């Protein structure tokens, strides 16, 4: 890969794409290991899911790791959205083979994959996390917006039924929710919980959950399920979030309520992983 140049003309080292993929993989593992994370899989339990556990997600993350490097190379070569989509489809096939047909990371392949491609396009140039997010919209936003919403996926059907944008609209606009909410919440969490990176991730997750029109929540719980989930997250934040005494116990109670209602905010999980990835990319610049 030493002959690959970023579209800004810079020439990264031969190992640059692998390094990008490593950061994307690490973000997926950090998202998995964040607890409490209402309704979602963690090493503690499987949340509202009966078809996957933490080992499933680890296998899935490992299977798609090489494709993140491939997407970074494609971005450096100025690939169009169709070319990126073909790589993403191969990543999905590898994921399904590794998990026995379970969709563990389709949304993450899309969001983190675009960030990988954007990182490839940027080459060695230093950019903030916000600038890297915004670049996805600038480079491929039009093509993403023109693509029809999936009529077969749970998230796609929920987006159509409830008139929300979902992951595609978020990416097409350069991840505005991550720029306005995810990254500031992660930084606030770090300031409030020095030395506890997991707590900072919990703060970020709840901040996203409080405002995102998560299509996974809409699929499982309808409009009422989404509203209830967002209200629970907002109440957690209003009480002080991770800065309040007993915050972890309150977060666990919310998790148990989500499990009882079979709610799973998978879209917010993908946004958390994408936030962590963008933050890591900016930190290494």
Beta strands, then each sheet from edge to edge (+ up, - down):
end
